[in-house]
Amino acid sequence: MNQTQNQAVQVESLLGTPDMANALESEQFKHFLDQVPIAIVVAEMKGFERIVYANPEFEKLSGLAAAAVEGKQWSALPGHGENDNARQLSVALIDSSDCVGTFRLEREGSEPVVVDAYSNVILDDEGMPAFRLAALINVGAHREEIDNLTREKDTLLLEIQHRVKNNLQMITALIRLEARNARHRMDTEPFDRLAGRIQSLQLVYRLLSDQKGHDEIDLGVYLSEIAASVMHSHAIEGIRLNLKIDAYPVSVNVAMPTGLVVNELLTNSLKHAFLGREGGTISLQSLSDSNGCRVIIADDGIGLPEGMAWPKPGKLSALIVRSLRENAKADLKVESLPGEGMRVTITFSRTAAAPAISA
C-alpha cells in the first residue's frame, strides 16, 4: 500500500470515529486532529455554516493560516477541478460526500498543489447535521513517483523488445542456414515457412521499438516490410508484386496475426500459385476508410486444387486465422477459381483494431 492509499484509509477511519459530533466539540479531540498528518478542515452546520477549525497540516498544504479561514464559508478555500474541470473545491465539498474529486490548490508564493478531497457530514445525537469535515490529501508528489515508475517500466519494456527482436533475428538466420545445408538431403520448405513466420514476429518487435513503447503499429508499414522480406527470401524470376498500402494504426494483438496471415499467403503464392507458368502477379492491398480496414492478398495463378481449402484444418495457418478472428474480430473471405488465381480478403472494424489508450 502506497502513502496516498494509506492516508485515504486513515481518512475513512477518522470519519468512522464513534460519536464524532461530540468529539468535534472536544478540545482534546481537536488536539488529536492537530497531530494528524492529513489536512483537516471542520465547519459547523448549526445555522450559518462556517469553518470552525483547520489543523496545522492544512496550513502547511494550502499556505493559508487557520485564522484566515476560521469563521468563514467554504468559499474561503481555494481550489478548482483538475483536467479542465471548472468545478470549485468549495462547491464540491458541500454538494458531494466521501471522495469528492481531485483539485488544484493555488498557493500564493508557492507552486500549486494537487489534492484528493474528501467530505463527510457528521450528525448529532438527534440525527441532525452538526459538522462537515473535509480532508485534503496531497497526491501531486505521488503522481510524480508514479510517472517515474511508468517511465522506468517503459524503458525496461523497450529493452525487452530490443532483446526479443535480436533473438528472433538470430533464430531466423540459424533456421535459414540449416535449411540451406539440408537442401539436397530433405524437404526444406517447413524450415523456410518457420523462418518466415519468425521474421514476421521480429518485424513487430522492431516496429514496437521504433514506437518507444507505445502499443501501436502502422499496419501499412508492417505489411510492406513483410512483403519485401518474403519477396527477398523467395525471389522467383517473372513474378512481380503490386502494393497498394494505406497508413493505418492498429494494436499489436491485431498486427501480429494479420502479418502472419499475409506472410503465409504471400509465401504460398510464390511457391505454388505459378507452377507450370513463366510468371505472374501477386497483389497486396491494405485499404482504410472511416469504417475500418480491408487487407487483400491475391494472385493470378492456378488457384487452389479442386477439393482443397485454405486454411487447412489442423495446420498452423488455421490457428493463425483463428487468432486473427478472435483478436481483431476480423472477417476472412477466401475465393479461388481454377486457372484464375486465389484471393483472400481480411476485413476488420476501426473499433476492433484500434490501439488501446493508456490511462
Secondary structure, 3 states (H helix, E strand, C coil): CCHHHHHHHHHHHHHCCCCHHHHHCCHHHHHHHHHCCCEEEEEECCCCCEEEEECHHHHHHHCCCHHHHCCCCHHHCCCEECCCCCCEHHHHHHHCCEEEEEEEECCCCCCCEEEEEEEEEEECCCCCEEEEEEEEEECHHHHHHHHHHHHHHHHHHHHHHHHHHHHHHHHHHHHHHHHHHCCCCCCCHHHHHHHHHHHHHHHHHHHHHHCCCCCCEEHHHHHHHHHHHHHHHCCCCCEEEEEEECCCEECHHHHHHHHHHHHHHHHHHHHHHCCCCCCEEEEEEEEECCCEEEEEEEECCCCCCCCCCCCCCCCHHHHHHHHHHHHHCCEEEEEEECCCEEEEEEEEEHHHHCCCCCC
